[in-house]
Amino acid sequence: MKPAGKHNSLIKFADDCNLLVPADTDVSAEDELSNIFAWSDVNKLALNLLKTKEIVFHRPHPSKYCLPPPLLGIGRVSSVKLLGVHLTESLSMVNMCVKLFSFVIND
């Protein structure tokens, strides 16, 4: 499985898949997602839509960004944990630091 767009990235790890689609791209997130669904159907694999989430990374200041419409049937979140790293939509490290400090304090 490969991304359809030349500027898009598909990162696979074990049974997880992360799709990165920049704002200025030749293939939209919707089309990339359709590509993933088609690939999974051909390969007789099921996608768990309850675990499928969308996050839109943007500048911290709200007046400097315009969010795209959400993907149909996919929940949008403001933070995610990818390979043990906590990321927020504004790429703030606050959540990661809080998790690390609480881990250190509890040990």
N, CA, C and O atoms as CSV, one atom per row, in Angstrom:
chain,resi,resn,atom,element,x,y,z
A,1,MET,N,N,0.857,-1.173,0.000
A,1,MET,CA,C,0.000,0.000,0.000
A,1,MET,C,C,0.899,1.231,0.000
A,1,MET,O,O,1.824,1.341,0.804
A,2,LYS,N,N,0.615,2.142,-0.904
A,2,LYS,CA,C,1.371,3.386,-1.027
A,2,LYS,C,C,0.393,4.544,-1.162
A,2,LYS,O,O,-0.731,4.361,-1.630
A,3,PRO,N,N,0.825,5.753,-0.746
A,3,PRO,CA,C,-0.063,6.905,-0.917
A,3,PRO,C,C,-0.252,7.219,-2.395
A,3,PRO,O,O,0.638,6.985,-3.212
A,4,ALA,N,N,-1.419,7.749,-2.724
A,4,ALA,CA,C,-1.708,8.127,-4.112
A,4,ALA,C,C,-1.036,9.438,-4.483
A,4,ALA,O,O,-0.650,9.631,-5.636
A,5,GLY,N,N,-0.895,10.327,-3.535
A,5,GLY,CA,C,-0.287,11.634,-3.795
A,5,GLY,C,C,1.214,11.623,-3.596
A,5,GLY,O,O,1.715,10.955,-2.691
A,6,LYS,N,N,1.938,12.353,-4.430
A,6,LYS,CA,C,3.399,12.342,-4.329
A,6,LYS,C,C,3.914,13.102,-3.109
A,6,LYS,O,O,5.047,12.874,-2.685
A,7,HIS,N,N,3.111,14.000,-2.532
A,7,HIS,CA,C,3.531,14.745,-1.343
A,7,HIS,C,C,2.944,14.163,-0.058
A,7,HIS,O,O,3.273,14.624,1.035
A,8,ASN,N,N,2.092,13.171,-0.177
A,8,ASN,CA,C,1.479,12.537,0.984
A,8,ASN,C,C,2.378,11.414,1.487
A,8,ASN,O,O,3.157,10.842,0.725
A,9,SER,N,N,2.264,11.105,2.770
A,9,SER,CA,C,3.075,10.038,3.370
A,9,SER,C,C,2.175,9.027,4.058
A,9,SER,O,O,1.171,9.382,4.675
A,10,LEU,N,N,2.550,7.777,3.940
A,10,LEU,CA,C,1.843,6.690,4.600
A,10,LEU,C,C,2.861,5.963,5.457
A,10,LEU,O,O,3.796,5.354,4.935
A,11,ILE,N,N,2.687,6.022,6.764
A,11,ILE,CA,C,3.629,5.417,7.702
A,11,ILE,C,C,2.958,4.193,8.314
A,11,ILE,O,O,1.914,4.296,8.958
A,12,LYS,N,N,3.577,3.031,8.099
A,12,LYS,CA,C,3.009,1.774,8.590
A,12,LYS,C,C,3.902,1.220,9.689
A,12,LYS,O,O,5.127,1.228,9.574
A,13,PHE,N,N,3.270,0.738,10.759
A,13,PHE,CA,C,3.984,0.100,11.858
A,13,PHE,C,C,3.101,-1.003,12.414
A,13,PHE,O,O,2.030,-0.737,12.960
A,14,ALA,N,N,3.555,-2.246,12.272
A,14,ALA,CA,C,2.779,-3.415,12.707
A,14,ALA,C,C,1.393,-3.365,12.064
A,14,ALA,O,O,1.278,-3.420,10.840
A,15,ASP,N,N,0.346,-3.262,12.876
A,15,ASP,CA,C,-1.012,-3.225,12.316
A,15,ASP,C,C,-1.599,-1.826,12.307
A,15,ASP,O,O,-2.811,-1.665,12.164
A,16,ASP,N,N,-0.754,-0.808,12.460
A,16,ASP,CA,C,-1.207,0.586,12.429
A,16,ASP,C,C,-0.728,1.277,11.160
A,16,ASP,O,O,0.281,0.904,10.562
A,17,CYS,N,N,-1.477,2.281,10.776
A,17,CYS,CA,C,-1.155,3.034,9.566
A,17,CYS,C,C,-1.464,4.508,9.845
A,17,CYS,O,O,-2.537,4.835,10.350
A,18,ASN,N,N,-0.527,5.389,9.516
A,18,ASN,CA,C,-0.717,6.825,9.690
A,18,ASN,C,C,-0.552,7.506,8.346
A,18,ASN,O,O,0.451,7.319,7.657
A,19,LEU,N,N,-1.538,8.289,7.986
A,19,LEU,CA,C,-1.547,9.001,6.718
A,19,LEU,C,C,-1.311,10.484,6.981
A,19,LEU,O,O,-2.037,11.100,7.761
A,20,LEU,N,N,-0.304,11.056,6.335
A,20,LEU,CA,C,-0.014,12.484,6.460
A,20,LEU,C,C,-0.289,13.147,5.123
A,20,LEU,O,O,0.292,12.786,4.099
A,21,VAL,N,N,-1.197,14.137,5.151
A,21,VAL,CA,C,-1.583,14.850,3.939
A,21,VAL,C,C,-1.393,16.339,4.194
A,21,VAL,O,O,-2.104,16.914,5.018
A,22,PRO,N,N,-0.442,16.981,3.499
A,22,PRO,CA,C,-0.245,18.421,3.707
A,22,PRO,C,C,-1.416,19.234,3.158
A,22,PRO,O,O,-2.214,18.741,2.362
A,23,ALA,N,N,-1.499,20.479,3.596
A,23,ALA,CA,C,-2.596,21.350,3.150
A,23,ALA,C,C,-2.567,21.551,1.641
A,23,ALA,O,O,-3.616,21.583,0.997
A,24,ASP,N,N,-1.374,21.686,1.077
A,24,ASP,CA,C,-1.232,21.907,-0.362
A,24,ASP,C,C,-0.741,20.600,-0.991
A,24,ASP,O,O,0.457,20.319,-1.001
A,25,THR,N,N,-1.671,19.813,-1.512
A,25,THR,CA,C,-1.332,18.493,-2.021
A,25,THR,C,C,-2.063,18.199,-3.325
A,25,THR,O,O,-3.064,18.838,-3.647
A,26,ASP,N,N,-1.556,17.235,-4.061
A,26,ASP,CA,C,-2.186,16.869,-5.331
A,26,ASP,C,C,-3.319,15.861,-5.154
A,26,ASP,O,O,-4.168,15.729,-6.035
A,27,VAL,N,N,-3.343,15.148,-4.025
A,27,VAL,CA,C,-4.402,14.171,-3.740
A,27,VAL,C,C,-4.942,14.461,-2.340
A,27,VAL,O,O,-4.174,14.499,-1.378
A,28,SER,N,N,-6.250,14.665,-2.219
A,28,SER,CA,C,-6.868,15.048,-0.944
A,28,SER,C,C,-6.867,13.902,0.066
A,28,SER,O,O,-6.667,12.739,-0.286
A,29,ALA,N,N,-7.094,14.256,1.312
A,29,ALA,CA,C,-7.204,13.250,2.375
A,29,ALA,C,C,-8.375,12.303,2.096
A,29,ALA,O,O,-8.282,11.104,2.361
A,30,GLU,N,N,-9.466,12.836,1.566
A,30,GLU,CA,C,-10.629,11.994,1.238
A,30,GLU,C,C,-10.266,10.946,0.190
A,30,GLU,O,O,-10.634,9.779,0.319
A,31,ASP,N,N,-9.542,11.365,-0.850
A,31,ASP,CA,C,-9.142,10.424,-1.893
A,31,ASP,C,C,-8.133,9.409,-1.375
A,31,ASP,O,O,-8.183,8.236,-1.746
A,32,GLU,N,N,-7.224,9.851,-0.525
A,32,GLU,CA,C,-6.260,8.915,0.068
A,32,GLU,C,C,-6.979,7.884,0.940
A,32,GLU,O,O,-6.647,6.699,0.911
A,33,LEU,N,N,-7.952,8.337,1.704
A,33,LEU,CA,C,-8.708,7.424,2.558
A,33,LEU,C,C,-9.494,6.421,1.707
A,33,LEU,O,O,-9.572,5.240,2.048
A,34,SER,N,N,-10.066,6.887,0.614
A,34,SER,CA,C,-10.763,5.979,-0.312
A,34,SER,C,C,-9.800,4.940,-0.873
A,34,SER,O,O,-10.162,3.774,-1.033
A,35,ASN,N,N,-8.568,5.366,-1.172
A,35,ASN,CA,C,-7.531,4.459,-1.658
A,35,ASN,C,C,-7.220,3.381,-0.618
A,35,ASN,O,O,-7.073,2.208,-0.963
A,36,ILE,N,N,-7.121,3.775,0.646
A,36,ILE,CA,C,-6.849,2.822,1.730
A,36,ILE,C,C,-8.008,1.839,1.883
A,36,ILE,O,O,-7.790,0.641,2.065
A,37,PHE,N,N,-9.244,2.346,1.808
A,37,PHE,CA,C,-10.419,1.456,1.892
A,37,PHE,C,C,-10.418,0.450,0.744
A,37,PHE,O,O,-10.681,-0.733,0.959
A,38,ALA,N,N,-10.128,0.907,-0.467
A,38,ALA,CA,C,-10.103,0.016,-1.629
A,38,ALA,C,C,-9.019,-1.041,-1.469
A,38,ALA,O,O,-9.251,-2.214,-1.759
A,39,TRP,N,N,-7.833,-0.636,-1.009
A,39,TRP,CA,C,-6.736,-1.572,-0.800
A,39,TRP,C,C,-7.115,-2.620,0.237
A,39,TRP,O,O,-6.841,-3.807,0.056
A,40,SER,N,N,-7.748,-2.180,1.331
A,40,SER,CA,C,-8.132,-3.134,2.380
A,40,SER,C,C,-9.194,-4.112,1.887
A,40,SER,O,O,-9.177,-5.281,2.272
A,41,ASP,N,N,-10.118,-3.654,1.041
A,41,ASP,CA,C,-11.126,-4.558,0.468
A,41,ASP,C,C,-10.475,-5.610,-0.424
A,41,ASP,O,O,-10.788,-6.796,-0.320
A,42,VAL,N,N,-9.575,-5.180,-1.295
A,42,VAL,CA,C,-8.894,-6.113,-2.204
A,42,VAL,C,C,-8.098,-7.147,-1.416
A,42,VAL,O,O,-8.039,-8.314,-1.804
A,43,ASN,N,N,-7.490,-6.729,-0.319
A,43,ASN,CA,C,-6.659,-7.615,0.491
A,43,ASN,C,C,-7.424,-8.281,1.635
A,43,ASN,O,O,-6.827,-8.893,2.520
A,44,LYS,N,N,-8.748,-8.153,1.605
A,44,LYS,CA,C,-9.635,-8.792,2.582
A,44,LYS,C,C,-9.251,-8.455,4.037
A,44,LYS,O,O,-9.205,-9.322,4.909
A,45,LEU,N,N,-8.983,-7.180,4.252
A,45,LEU,CA,C,-8.674,-6.676,5.585
A,45,LEU,C,C,-9.764,-5.704,6.009
A,45,LEU,O,O,-10.316,-4.976,5.184
A,46,ALA,N,N,-10.064,-5.700,7.282
A,46,ALA,CA,C,-11.099,-4.804,7.802
A,46,ALA,C,C,-10.440,-3.618,8.513
A,46,ALA,O,O,-9.497,-3.788,9.285
A,47,LEU,N,N,-10.946,-2.432,8.242
A,47,LEU,CA,C,-10.490,-1.234,8.948
A,47,LEU,C,C,-11.429,-0.983,10.116
A,47,LEU,O,O,-12.649,-1.054,9.964
A,48,ASN,N,N,-10.867,-0.693,11.272
A,48,ASN,CA,C,-11.670,-0.393,12.452
A,48,ASN,C,C,-11.941,1.109,12.483
A,48,ASN,O,O,-11.097,1.890,12.923
A,49,LEU,N,N,-13.113,1.503,12.019
A,49,LEU,CA,C,-13.444,2.933,11.961
A,49,LEU,C,C,-13.605,3.554,13.347
A,49,LEU,O,O,-13.499,4.771,13.495
A,50,LEU,N,N,-13.860,2.728,14.362
A,50,LEU,CA,C,-13.945,3.275,15.717
A,50,LEU,C,C,-12.569,3.723,16.211
A,50,LEU,O,O,-12.474,4.600,17.069
A,51,LYS,N,N,-11.509,3.126,15.674
A,51,LYS,CA,C,-10.151,3.508,16.053
A,51,LYS,C,C,-9.535,4.503,15.074
A,51,LYS,O,O,-8.458,5.038,15.337
A,52,THR,N,N,-10.192,4.754,13.969
A,52,THR,CA,C,-9.675,5.666,12.953
A,52,THR,C,C,-9.985,7.106,13.356
A,52,THR,O,O,-11.143,7.459,13.578
A,53,LYS,N,N,-8.944,7.934,13.449
A,53,LYS,CA,C,-9.111,9.319,13.888
A,53,LYS,C,C,-8.398,10.263,12.931
A,53,LYS,O,O,-7.457,9.881,12.235
A,54,GLU,N,N,-8.866,11.496,12.914
A,54,GLU,CA,C,-8.253,12.552,12.118
A,54,GLU,C,C,-7.769,13.649,13.057
A,54,GLU,O,O,-8.477,14.040,13.985
A,55,ILE,N,N,-6.563,14.141,12.812
A,55,ILE,CA,C,-6.056,15.305,13.531
A,55,ILE,C,C,-5.522,16.273,12.480
A,55,ILE,O,O,-4.845,15.869,11.535
A,56,VAL,N,N,-5.830,17.539,12.654
A,56,VAL,CA,C,-5.365,18.573,11.724
A,56,VAL,C,C,-4.352,19.420,12.477
A,56,VAL,O,O,-4.703,20.143,13.409
A,57,PHE,N,N,-3.090,19.326,12.065
A,57,PHE,CA,C,-2.045,20.131,12.689
A,57,PHE,C,C,-2.100,21.549,12.135
A,57,PHE,O,O,-2.278,21.758,10.935
A,58,HIS,N,N,-1.944,22.519,13.033
A,58,HIS,CA,C,-2.051,23.922,12.630
A,58,HIS,C,C,-1.240,24.806,13.564
A,58,HIS,O,O,-0.736,24.355,14.592
A,59,ARG,N,N,-1.125,26.060,13.190
A,59,ARG,CA,C,-0.432,27.033,14.030
A,59,ARG,C,C,-1.203,27.212,15.337
A,59,ARG,O,O,-2.418,27.022,15.372
A,60,PRO,N,N,-0.495,27.579,16.420
A,60,PRO,CA,C,-1.171,27.729,17.710
A,60,PRO,C,C,-2.209,28.849,17.745
A,60,PRO,O,O,-3.184,28.755,18.490
A,61,HIS,N,N,-2.017,29.903,16.955
A,61,HIS,CA,C,-2.928,31.038,17.012
A,61,HIS,C,C,-4.158,30.783,16.138
A,61,HIS,O,O,-4.009,30.562,14.936
A,62,PRO,N,N,-5.375,30.807,16.708
A,62,PRO,CA,C,-6.583,30.456,15.951
A,62,PRO,C,C,-6.873,31.333,14.728
A,62,PRO,O,O,-7.506,30.864,13.783
A,63,SER,N,N,-6.428,32.588,14.724
A,63,SER,CA,C,-6.734,33.446,13.577
A,63,SER,C,C,-5.831,33.138,12.375
A,63,SER,O,O,-6.053,33.673,11.288
A,64,LYS,N,N,-4.836,32.298,12.553
A,64,LYS,CA,C,-3.879,32.003,11.487
A,64,LYS,C,C,-4.188,30.714,10.734
A,64,LYS,O,O,-3.410,30.317,9.866
A,65,TYR,N,N,-5.296,30.051,11.039
A,65,TYR,CA,C,-5.603,28.819,10.332
A,65,TYR,C,C,-7.096,28.706,10.036
A,65,TYR,O,O,-7.932,29.329,10.692
A,66,CYS,N,N,-7.398,27.904,9.043
A,66,CYS,CA,C,-8.775,27.609,8.670
A,66,CYS,C,C,-8.870,26.089,8.528
A,66,CYS,O,O,-8.254,25.501,7.639
A,67,LEU,N,N,-9.638,25.470,9.402
A,67,LEU,CA,C,-9.728,24.009,9.393
A,67,LEU,C,C,-10.507,23.508,8.179
A,67,LEU,O,O,-11.529,24.088,7.809
A,68,PRO,N,N,-10.030,22.445,7.569
A,68,PRO,CA,C,-10.795,21.832,6.474
A,68,PRO,C,C,-12.011,21.117,7.049
A,68,PRO,O,O,-12.053,20.845,8.248
A,69,PRO,N,N,-12.996,20.810,6.216
A,69,PRO,CA,C,-14.146,20.055,6.740
A,69,PRO,C,C,-13.697,18.680,7.215
A,69,PRO,O,O,-12.765,18.106,6.651
A,70,PRO,N,N,-14.347,18.147,8.246
A,70,PRO,CA,C,-13.942,16.823,8.749
A,70,PRO,C,C,-14.212,15.728,7.718
A,70,PRO,O,O,-15.098,15.853,6.873
A,71,LEU,N,N,-13.435,14.664,7.808
A,71,LEU,CA,C,-13.648,13.498,6.946
A,71,LEU,C,C,-14.915,12.787,7.388
A,71,LEU,O,O,-15.136,12.599,8.585
A,72,LEU,N,N,-15.747,12.392,6.437
A,72,LEU,CA,C,-17.016,11.732,6.765
A,72,LEU,C,C,-16.776,10.389,7.445
A,72,LEU,O,O,-16.010,9.561,6.954
A,73,GLY,N,N,-17.436,10.185,8.574
A,73,GLY,CA,C,-17.358,8.912,9.290
A,73,GLY,C,C,-16.108,8.735,10.130
A,73,GLY,O,O,-15.910,7.679,10.731
A,74,ILE,N,N,-15.257,9.761,10.180
A,74,ILE,CA,C,-14.006,9.692,10.933
A,74,ILE,C,C,-14.040,10.764,12.018
A,74,ILE,O,O,-14.321,11.929,11.739
A,75,GLY,N,N,-13.754,10.368,13.245
A,75,GLY,CA,C,-13.743,11.325,14.342
A,75,GLY,C,C,-12.508,12.201,14.320
A,75,GLY,O,O,-11.400,11.718,14.084
A,76,ARG,N,N,-12.695,13.493,14.566
A,76,ARG,CA,C,-11.569,14.429,14.627
A,76,ARG,C,C,-11.184,14.616,16.088
A,76,ARG,O,O,-12.045,14.803,16.948
A,77,VAL,N,N,-9.882,14.564,16.361
A,77,VAL,CA,C,-9.369,14.709,17.719
A,77,VAL,C,C,-8.384,15.868,17.775
A,77,VAL,O,O,-7.895,16.328,16.744
A,78,SER,N,N,-8.094,16.339,18.990
A,78,SER,CA,C,-7.153,17.445,19.150
A,78,SER,C,C,-5.778,16.966,19.606
A,78,SER,O,O,-4.818,17.737,19.596
A,79,SER,N,N,-5.678,15.691,20.006
A,79,SER,CA,C,-4.378,15.133,20.375
A,79,SER,C,C,-4.360,13.636,20.077
A,79,SER,O,O,-5.395,12.970,20.081
A,80,VAL,N,N,-3.155,13.127,19.819
A,80,VAL,CA,C,-2.976,11.705,19.525
A,80,VAL,C,C,-1.682,11.221,20.170
A,80,VAL,O,O,-0.815,12.012,20.543
A,81,LYS,N,N,-1.578,9.911,20.290
A,81,LYS,CA,C,-0.347,9.285,20.752
A,81,LYS,C,C,0.137,8.392,19.623
A,81,LYS,O,O,-0.506,7.396,19.291
A,82,LEU,N,N,1.278,8.751,19.030
A,82,LEU,CA,C,1.852,7.985,17.930
A,82,LEU,C,C,3.196,7.428,18.358
A,82,LEU,O,O,4.132,8.176,18.641
A,83,LEU,N,N,3.281,6.105,18.401
A,83,LEU,CA,C,4.513,5.421,18.800
A,83,LEU,C,C,5.057,5.972,20.115
A,83,LEU,O,O,6.264,6.170,20.259
A,84,GLY,N,N,4.169,6.217,21.067
A,84,GLY,CA,C,4.566,6.673,22.394
A,84,GLY,C,C,4.755,8.167,22.543
A,84,GLY,O,O,5.042,8.644,23.641
A,85,VAL,N,N,4.602,8.913,21.463
A,85,VAL,CA,C,4.771,10.365,21.517
A,85,VAL,C,C,3.401,11.029,21.458
A,85,VAL,O,O,2.610,10.764,20.552
A,86,HIS,N,N,3.127,11.893,22.432
A,86,HIS,CA,C,1.857,12.612,22.476
A,86,HIS,C,C,1.975,13.883,21.635
A,86,HIS,O,O,2.850,14.715,21.876
A,87,LEU,N,N,1.095,14.025,20.654
A,87,LEU,CA,C,1.074,15.196,19.778
A,87,LEU,C,C,-0.263,15.902,19.892
A,87,LEU,O,O,-1.309,15.257,19.962
A,88,THR,N,N,-0.228,17.230,19.909
A,88,THR,CA,C,-1.468,17.994,19.887
A,88,THR,C,C,-1.600,18.650,18.519
A,88,THR,O,O,-0.640,18.711,17.752
A,89,GLU,N,N,-2.800,19.138,18.225
A,89,GLU,CA,C,-3.055,19.752,16.928
A,89,GLU,C,C,-2.183,20.978,16.668
A,89,GLU,O,O,-1.935,21.320,15.512
A,90,SER,N,N,-1.715,21.642,17.721
A,90,SER,CA,C,-0.830,22.803,17.548
A,90,SER,C,C,0.639,22.421,17.761
A,90,SER,O,O,1.505,23.290,17.865
A,91,LEU,N,N,0.907,21.123,17.823
A,91,LEU,CA,C,2.246,20.572,18.035
A,91,LEU,C,C,2.878,21.047,19.340
A,91,LEU,O,O,4.097,21.197,19.433
A,92,SER,N,N,2.045,21.280,20.335
A,92,SER,CA,C,2.514,21.654,21.666
A,92,SER,C,C,3.081,20.422,22.365
A,92,SER,O,O,2.581,19.313,22.176
A,93,MET,N,N,4.111,20.615,23.161
A,93,MET,CA,C,4.726,19.511,23.908
A,93,MET,C,C,4.200,19.424,25.340
A,93,MET,O,O,4.706,18.625,26.128
A,94,VAL,N,N,3.204,20.223,25.691
A,94,VAL,CA,C,2.690,20.258,27.058
A,94,VAL,C,C,2.183,18.886,27.489
A,94,VAL,O,O,2.548,18.409,28.563
A,95,ASN,N,N,1.348,18.242,26.675
A,95,ASN,CA,C,0.811,16.922,27.046
A,95,ASN,C,C,1.922,15.908,27.246
A,95,ASN,O,O,1.866,15.106,28.179
A,96,MET,N,N,2.920,15.931,26.394
A,96,MET,CA,C,4.038,14.994,26.503
A,96,MET,C,C,4.807,15.239,27.789
A,96,MET,O,O,5.175,14.288,28.480
A,97,CYS,N,N,5.057,16.505,28.122
A,97,CYS,CA,C,5.778,16.834,29.352
A,97,CYS,C,C,4.990,16.417,30.585
A,97,CYS,O,O,5.564,15.879,31.532
A,98,VAL,N,N,3.691,16.654,30.586
A,98,VAL,CA,C,2.842,16.253,31.719
A,98,VAL,C,C,2.911,14.741,31.916
A,98,VAL,O,O,3.050,14.268,33.044
A,99,LYS,N,N,2.813,13.985,30.829
A,99,LYS,CA,C,2.893,12.515,30.921
A,99,LYS,C,C,4.250,12.079,31.461
A,99,LYS,O,O,4.321,11.194,32.313
A,100,LEU,N,N,5.326,12.692,30.972
A,100,LEU,CA,C,6.665,12.325,31.439
A,100,LEU,C,C,6.856,12.674,32.913
A,100,LEU,O,O,7.398,11.870,33.671
A,101,PHE,N,N,6.418,13.865,33.328
A,101,PHE,CA,C,6.571,14.279,34.715
A,101,PHE,C,C,5.743,13.386,35.636
A,101,PHE,O,O,6.207,13.014,36.714
A,102,SER,N,N,4.536,13.043,35.227
A,102,SER,CA,C,3.722,12.178,36.086
A,102,SER,C,C,4.326,10.795,36.201
A,102,SER,O,O,4.202,10.153,37.244
A,103,PHE,N,N,4.980,10.322,35.147
A,103,PHE,CA,C,5.648,9.027,35.179
A,103,PHE,C,C,6.827,9.073,36.156
A,103,PHE,O,O,7.022,8.145,36.940
A,104,VAL,N,N,7.614,10.158,36.107
A,104,VAL,CA,C,8.781,10.307,36.975
A,104,VAL,C,C,8.343,10.444,38.436
A,104,VAL,O,O,8.944,9.837,39.322
A,105,ILE,N,N,7.300,11.238,38.690
A,105,ILE,CA,C,6.822,11.455,40.046
A,105,ILE,C,C,6.258,10.174,40.648
A,105,ILE,O,O,6.445,9.926,41.839
A,106,ASN,N,N,5.585,9.367,39.868
A,106,ASN,CA,C,4.967,8.138,40.374
A,106,ASN,C,C,5.950,6.980,40.540
A,106,ASN,O,O,5.600,5.964,41.140
A,107,ASP,N,N,7.146,7.109,40.031
A,107,ASP,CA,C,8.140,6.035,40.183
A,107,ASP,C,C,8.934,6.161,41.429
A,107,ASP,O,O,9.806,5.333,41.692
